[in-house]
């Protein structure tokens, strides 16, 4: 299953050429990752790797609502990979692969996912 998270660009997002700044685009993806994480499954995770492809320009348009699709492509014992895509006009503009690691902040070390976490992320597994 893919998770869909609506996003609305803000007036401050584009640069002087009218396309959305790359750093702002990453914030949109982060918002979607937080939304898919839920309150119970999103805690205790760190972002270990972020690989982003900017495939086409993303343009600011007043009132336009876009959607970030997110799904899990790999589920390990301690980490998993989330693929995210943000499309405009029916074409993917930004694609990202994010490796998230279950983390014990008190021990400052990675940890195995709990059964509840694994069940949550398995719902979005789509290879």
PyMOL commands that place a pseudoatom at each C-alpha (Angstrom):
pseudoatom trace, name=CA, resn=UNK, resi=1, chain=A, elem=C, hetatm=0, pos=[0.000, 0.000, 0.000]
pseudoatom trace, name=CA, resn=UNK, resi=2, chain=A, elem=C, hetatm=0, pos=[1.192, 3.512, -0.726]
pseudoatom trace, name=CA, resn=UNK, resi=3, chain=A, elem=C, hetatm=0, pos=[0.703, 6.350, 1.707]
pseudoatom trace, name=CA, resn=UNK, resi=4, chain=A, elem=C, hetatm=0, pos=[-0.535, 9.615, 0.193]
pseudoatom trace, name=CA, resn=UNK, resi=5, chain=A, elem=C, hetatm=0, pos=[0.114, 12.926, 1.905]
pseudoatom trace, name=CA, resn=UNK, resi=6, chain=A, elem=C, hetatm=0, pos=[-1.274, 16.179, 0.453]
pseudoatom trace, name=CA, resn=UNK, resi=7, chain=A, elem=C, hetatm=0, pos=[1.063, 19.167, 0.346]
pseudoatom trace, name=CA, resn=UNK, resi=8, chain=A, elem=C, hetatm=0, pos=[0.456, 22.764, -0.602]
pseudoatom trace, name=CA, resn=UNK, resi=9, chain=A, elem=C, hetatm=0, pos=[3.308, 24.921, -1.761]
pseudoatom trace, name=CA, resn=UNK, resi=10, chain=A, elem=C, hetatm=0, pos=[3.731, 28.299, -0.099]
pseudoatom trace, name=CA, resn=UNK, resi=11, chain=A, elem=C, hetatm=0, pos=[4.381, 31.666, -1.670]
pseudoatom trace, name=CA, resn=UNK, resi=12, chain=A, elem=C, hetatm=0, pos=[7.862, 31.662, -0.117]
pseudoatom trace, name=CA, resn=UNK, resi=13, chain=A, elem=C, hetatm=0, pos=[8.872, 28.299, -1.657]
pseudoatom trace, name=CA, resn=UNK, resi=14, chain=A, elem=C, hetatm=0, pos=[9.933, 29.341, -5.179]
pseudoatom trace, name=CA, resn=UNK, resi=15, chain=A, elem=C, hetatm=0, pos=[13.056, 31.195, -6.232]
pseudoatom trace, name=CA, resn=UNK, resi=16, chain=A, elem=C, hetatm=0, pos=[13.112, 34.149, -8.630]
pseudoatom trace, name=CA, resn=UNK, resi=17, chain=A, elem=C, hetatm=0, pos=[12.643, 31.779, -11.597]
pseudoatom trace, name=CA, resn=UNK, resi=18, chain=A, elem=C, hetatm=0, pos=[9.380, 30.454, -10.154]
pseudoatom trace, name=CA, resn=UNK, resi=19, chain=A, elem=C, hetatm=0, pos=[10.485, 26.928, -9.364]
pseudoatom trace, name=CA, resn=UNK, resi=20, chain=A, elem=C, hetatm=0, pos=[10.464, 25.463, -5.869]
pseudoatom trace, name=CA, resn=UNK, resi=21, chain=A, elem=C, hetatm=0, pos=[13.780, 25.594, -4.031]
pseudoatom trace, name=CA, resn=UNK, resi=22, chain=A, elem=C, hetatm=0, pos=[15.390, 22.154, -3.597]
pseudoatom trace, name=CA, resn=UNK, resi=23, chain=A, elem=C, hetatm=0, pos=[15.661, 22.513, 0.183]
pseudoatom trace, name=CA, resn=UNK, resi=24, chain=A, elem=C, hetatm=0, pos=[11.961, 23.323, 0.501]
pseudoatom trace, name=CA, resn=UNK, resi=25, chain=A, elem=C, hetatm=0, pos=[11.134, 20.239, -1.545]
pseudoatom trace, name=CA, resn=UNK, resi=26, chain=A, elem=C, hetatm=0, pos=[13.009, 18.124, 1.003]
pseudoatom trace, name=CA, resn=UNK, resi=27, chain=A, elem=C, hetatm=0, pos=[10.877, 19.624, 3.770]
pseudoatom trace, name=CA, resn=UNK, resi=28, chain=A, elem=C, hetatm=0, pos=[7.731, 18.504, 1.900]
pseudoatom trace, name=CA, resn=UNK, resi=29, chain=A, elem=C, hetatm=0, pos=[9.085, 14.960, 1.783]
pseudoatom trace, name=CA, resn=UNK, resi=30, chain=A, elem=C, hetatm=0, pos=[9.945, 15.123, 5.482]
pseudoatom trace, name=CA, resn=UNK, resi=31, chain=A, elem=C, hetatm=0, pos=[6.370, 16.180, 6.303]
pseudoatom trace, name=CA, resn=UNK, resi=32, chain=A, elem=C, hetatm=0, pos=[5.112, 13.135, 4.415]
pseudoatom trace, name=CA, resn=UNK, resi=33, chain=A, elem=C, hetatm=0, pos=[7.555, 10.833, 6.263]
pseudoatom trace, name=CA, resn=UNK, resi=34, chain=A, elem=C, hetatm=0, pos=[6.317, 12.165, 9.584]
pseudoatom trace, name=CA, resn=UNK, resi=35, chain=A, elem=C, hetatm=0, pos=[2.715, 11.568, 8.473]
pseudoatom trace, name=CA, resn=UNK, resi=36, chain=A, elem=C, hetatm=0, pos=[3.348, 7.954, 7.431]
pseudoatom trace, name=CA, resn=UNK, resi=37, chain=A, elem=C, hetatm=0, pos=[5.221, 7.317, 10.694]
pseudoatom trace, name=CA, resn=UNK, resi=38, chain=A, elem=C, hetatm=0, pos=[2.173, 7.793, 12.874]
pseudoatom trace, name=CA, resn=UNK, resi=39, chain=A, elem=C, hetatm=0, pos=[2.651, 8.750, 16.505]
pseudoatom trace, name=CA, resn=UNK, resi=40, chain=A, elem=C, hetatm=0, pos=[3.522, 5.240, 17.660]
pseudoatom trace, name=CA, resn=UNK, resi=41, chain=A, elem=C, hetatm=0, pos=[5.711, 4.020, 14.780]
pseudoatom trace, name=CA, resn=UNK, resi=42, chain=A, elem=C, hetatm=0, pos=[7.513, 7.255, 13.959]
pseudoatom trace, name=CA, resn=UNK, resi=43, chain=A, elem=C, hetatm=0, pos=[9.292, 7.684, 17.274]
pseudoatom trace, name=CA, resn=UNK, resi=44, chain=A, elem=C, hetatm=0, pos=[12.769, 6.352, 17.801]
pseudoatom trace, name=CA, resn=UNK, resi=45, chain=A, elem=C, hetatm=0, pos=[13.844, 6.626, 14.176]
pseudoatom trace, name=CA, resn=UNK, resi=46, chain=A, elem=C, hetatm=0, pos=[16.768, 8.443, 12.628]
pseudoatom trace, name=CA, resn=UNK, resi=47, chain=A, elem=C, hetatm=0, pos=[17.401, 9.282, 9.013]
pseudoatom trace, name=CA, resn=UNK, resi=48, chain=A, elem=C, hetatm=0, pos=[20.599, 7.489, 7.989]
pseudoatom trace, name=CA, resn=UNK, resi=49, chain=A, elem=C, hetatm=0, pos=[20.612, 8.112, 4.250]
pseudoatom trace, name=CA, resn=UNK, resi=50, chain=A, elem=C, hetatm=0, pos=[18.771, 10.357, 1.833]
pseudoatom trace, name=CA, resn=UNK, resi=51, chain=A, elem=C, hetatm=0, pos=[19.209, 9.992, -1.922]
pseudoatom trace, name=CA, resn=UNK, resi=52, chain=A, elem=C, hetatm=0, pos=[17.242, 12.460, -4.042]
pseudoatom trace, name=CA, resn=UNK, resi=53, chain=A, elem=C, hetatm=0, pos=[16.684, 12.743, -7.772]
pseudoatom trace, name=CA, resn=UNK, resi=54, chain=A, elem=C, hetatm=0, pos=[15.307, 16.040, -9.042]
pseudoatom trace, name=CA, resn=UNK, resi=55, chain=A, elem=C, hetatm=0, pos=[13.706, 14.853, -12.272]
pseudoatom trace, name=CA, resn=UNK, resi=56, chain=A, elem=C, hetatm=0, pos=[11.998, 18.046, -13.402]
pseudoatom trace, name=CA, resn=UNK, resi=57, chain=A, elem=C, hetatm=0, pos=[11.317, 21.510, -12.111]
pseudoatom trace, name=CA, resn=UNK, resi=58, chain=A, elem=C, hetatm=0, pos=[8.553, 21.890, -9.553]
pseudoatom trace, name=CA, resn=UNK, resi=59, chain=A, elem=C, hetatm=0, pos=[6.612, 25.120, -10.057]
pseudoatom trace, name=CA, resn=UNK, resi=60, chain=A, elem=C, hetatm=0, pos=[4.731, 27.177, -7.514]
pseudoatom trace, name=CA, resn=UNK, resi=61, chain=A, elem=C, hetatm=0, pos=[1.091, 27.755, -8.472]
pseudoatom trace, name=CA, resn=UNK, resi=62, chain=A, elem=C, hetatm=0, pos=[-1.314, 29.565, -6.156]
pseudoatom trace, name=CA, resn=UNK, resi=63, chain=A, elem=C, hetatm=0, pos=[-3.673, 27.141, -4.414]
pseudoatom trace, name=CA, resn=UNK, resi=64, chain=A, elem=C, hetatm=0, pos=[-2.341, 24.021, -6.136]
pseudoatom trace, name=CA, resn=UNK, resi=65, chain=A, elem=C, hetatm=0, pos=[-2.365, 20.927, -3.941]
pseudoatom trace, name=CA, resn=UNK, resi=66, chain=A, elem=C, hetatm=0, pos=[0.156, 18.201, -4.694]
pseudoatom trace, name=CA, resn=UNK, resi=67, chain=A, elem=C, hetatm=0, pos=[0.606, 14.750, -3.213]
pseudoatom trace, name=CA, resn=UNK, resi=68, chain=A, elem=C, hetatm=0, pos=[3.653, 12.932, -1.876]
pseudoatom trace, name=CA, resn=UNK, resi=69, chain=A, elem=C, hetatm=0, pos=[3.389, 9.167, -2.274]
pseudoatom trace, name=CA, resn=UNK, resi=70, chain=A, elem=C, hetatm=0, pos=[5.480, 7.093, 0.123]
pseudoatom trace, name=CA, resn=UNK, resi=71, chain=A, elem=C, hetatm=0, pos=[6.001, 3.353, 0.434]
pseudoatom trace, name=CA, resn=UNK, resi=72, chain=A, elem=C, hetatm=0, pos=[8.494, 0.906, 1.924]
pseudoatom trace, name=CA, resn=UNK, resi=73, chain=A, elem=C, hetatm=0, pos=[10.798, -0.823, -0.567]
pseudoatom trace, name=CA, resn=UNK, resi=74, chain=A, elem=C, hetatm=0, pos=[12.997, -2.713, 1.915]
pseudoatom trace, name=CA, resn=UNK, resi=75, chain=A, elem=C, hetatm=0, pos=[12.325, -3.870, 5.458]
pseudoatom trace, name=CA, resn=UNK, resi=76, chain=A, elem=C, hetatm=0, pos=[15.285, -5.123, 7.488]
pseudoatom trace, name=CA, resn=UNK, resi=77, chain=A, elem=C, hetatm=0, pos=[15.741, -5.960, 11.154]
pseudoatom trace, name=CA, resn=UNK, resi=78, chain=A, elem=C, hetatm=0, pos=[16.943, -2.528, 12.274]
pseudoatom trace, name=CA, resn=UNK, resi=79, chain=A, elem=C, hetatm=0, pos=[16.361, -0.353, 9.220]
pseudoatom trace, name=CA, resn=UNK, resi=80, chain=A, elem=C, hetatm=0, pos=[14.081, 0.096, 6.240]
pseudoatom trace, name=CA, resn=UNK, resi=81, chain=A, elem=C, hetatm=0, pos=[13.938, 2.142, 3.060]
pseudoatom trace, name=CA, resn=UNK, resi=82, chain=A, elem=C, hetatm=0, pos=[11.104, 4.469, 2.120]
pseudoatom trace, name=CA, resn=UNK, resi=83, chain=A, elem=C, hetatm=0, pos=[10.662, 5.597, -1.495]
pseudoatom trace, name=CA, resn=UNK, resi=84, chain=A, elem=C, hetatm=0, pos=[8.927, 8.939, -1.928]
pseudoatom trace, name=CA, resn=UNK, resi=85, chain=A, elem=C, hetatm=0, pos=[7.659, 10.646, -5.060]
pseudoatom trace, name=CA, resn=UNK, resi=86, chain=A, elem=C, hetatm=0, pos=[6.261, 14.128, -5.529]
pseudoatom trace, name=CA, resn=UNK, resi=87, chain=A, elem=C, hetatm=0, pos=[4.498, 14.656, -8.856]
pseudoatom trace, name=CA, resn=UNK, resi=88, chain=A, elem=C, hetatm=0, pos=[3.152, 17.686, -10.653]
pseudoatom trace, name=CA, resn=UNK, resi=89, chain=A, elem=C, hetatm=0, pos=[1.140, 17.641, -13.884]
pseudoatom trace, name=CA, resn=UNK, resi=90, chain=A, elem=C, hetatm=0, pos=[1.146, 13.843, -13.829]
pseudoatom trace, name=CA, resn=UNK, resi=91, chain=A, elem=C, hetatm=0, pos=[4.951, 13.563, -13.879]
pseudoatom trace, name=CA, resn=UNK, resi=92, chain=A, elem=C, hetatm=0, pos=[7.261, 12.736, -10.990]
pseudoatom trace, name=CA, resn=UNK, resi=93, chain=A, elem=C, hetatm=0, pos=[9.333, 15.812, -10.215]
pseudoatom trace, name=CA, resn=UNK, resi=94, chain=A, elem=C, hetatm=0, pos=[11.218, 14.519, -7.171]
pseudoatom trace, name=CA, resn=UNK, resi=95, chain=A, elem=C, hetatm=0, pos=[12.054, 10.962, -6.158]
pseudoatom trace, name=CA, resn=UNK, resi=96, chain=A, elem=C, hetatm=0, pos=[13.814, 10.099, -2.916]
pseudoatom trace, name=CA, resn=UNK, resi=97, chain=A, elem=C, hetatm=0, pos=[14.996, 6.955, -1.178]
pseudoatom trace, name=CA, resn=UNK, resi=98, chain=A, elem=C, hetatm=0, pos=[15.284, 7.360, 2.584]
pseudoatom trace, name=CA, resn=UNK, resi=99, chain=A, elem=C, hetatm=0, pos=[16.922, 4.831, 4.888]
pseudoatom trace, name=CA, resn=UNK, resi=100, chain=A, elem=C, hetatm=0, pos=[15.449, 5.046, 8.376]
pseudoatom trace, name=CA, resn=UNK, resi=101, chain=A, elem=C, hetatm=0, pos=[16.977, 3.259, 11.357]
pseudoatom trace, name=CA, resn=UNK, resi=102, chain=A, elem=C, hetatm=0, pos=[15.276, 2.247, 14.604]
pseudoatom trace, name=CA, resn=UNK, resi=103, chain=A, elem=C, hetatm=0, pos=[17.319, 3.966, 17.275]
pseudoatom trace, name=CA, resn=UNK, resi=104, chain=A, elem=C, hetatm=0, pos=[17.760, 3.783, 21.038]
pseudoatom trace, name=CA, resn=UNK, resi=105, chain=A, elem=C, hetatm=0, pos=[18.673, 7.329, 22.002]
pseudoatom trace, name=CA, resn=UNK, resi=106, chain=A, elem=C, hetatm=0, pos=[19.612, 6.402, 25.594]
pseudoatom trace, name=CA, resn=UNK, resi=107, chain=A, elem=C, hetatm=0, pos=[22.141, 3.831, 24.363]
pseudoatom trace, name=CA, resn=UNK, resi=108, chain=A, elem=C, hetatm=0, pos=[23.089, 5.931, 21.313]
pseudoatom trace, name=CA, resn=UNK, resi=109, chain=A, elem=C, hetatm=0, pos=[22.814, 2.851, 19.116]
pseudoatom trace, name=CA, resn=UNK, resi=110, chain=A, elem=C, hetatm=0, pos=[20.599, 1.225, 16.530]
pseudoatom trace, name=CA, resn=UNK, resi=111, chain=A, elem=C, hetatm=0, pos=[18.132, -1.377, 17.739]
pseudoatom trace, name=CA, resn=UNK, resi=112, chain=A, elem=C, hetatm=0, pos=[15.845, -4.035, 16.307]
pseudoatom trace, name=CA, resn=UNK, resi=113, chain=A, elem=C, hetatm=0, pos=[12.355, -2.862, 15.398]
pseudoatom trace, name=CA, resn=UNK, resi=114, chain=A, elem=C, hetatm=0, pos=[9.576, -3.883, 17.752]
pseudoatom trace, name=CA, resn=UNK, resi=115, chain=A, elem=C, hetatm=0, pos=[6.781, -6.149, 16.515]
pseudoatom trace, name=CA, resn=UNK, resi=116, chain=A, elem=C, hetatm=0, pos=[4.426, -3.158, 16.460]
pseudoatom trace, name=CA, resn=UNK, resi=117, chain=A, elem=C, hetatm=0, pos=[6.864, -1.097, 14.382]
pseudoatom trace, name=CA, resn=UNK, resi=118, chain=A, elem=C, hetatm=0, pos=[7.436, -3.973, 11.963]
pseudoatom trace, name=CA, resn=UNK, resi=119, chain=A, elem=C, hetatm=0, pos=[3.665, -4.472, 11.586]
pseudoatom trace, name=CA, resn=UNK, resi=120, chain=A, elem=C, hetatm=0, pos=[3.180, -0.756, 10.904]
pseudoatom trace, name=CA, resn=UNK, resi=121, chain=A, elem=C, hetatm=0, pos=[5.861, -0.515, 8.218]
pseudoatom trace, name=CA, resn=UNK, resi=122, chain=A, elem=C, hetatm=0, pos=[4.879, -3.842, 6.632]
pseudoatom trace, name=CA, resn=UNK, resi=123, chain=A, elem=C, hetatm=0, pos=[1.517, -2.255, 5.694]
pseudoatom trace, name=CA, resn=UNK, resi=124, chain=A, elem=C, hetatm=0, pos=[3.399, 0.031, 3.294]
pseudoatom trace, name=CA, resn=UNK, resi=125, chain=A, elem=C, hetatm=0, pos=[5.722, -2.626, 1.867]
pseudoatom trace, name=CA, resn=UNK, resi=126, chain=A, elem=C, hetatm=0, pos=[5.538, -2.471, -1.921]
pseudoatom trace, name=CA, resn=UNK, resi=127, chain=A, elem=C, hetatm=0, pos=[8.520, -3.879, -3.781]
for i in range(1, 127): cmd.bond("trace and resi %d" % i, "trace and resi %d" % (i + 1))
show_as sticks, trace
zoom trace
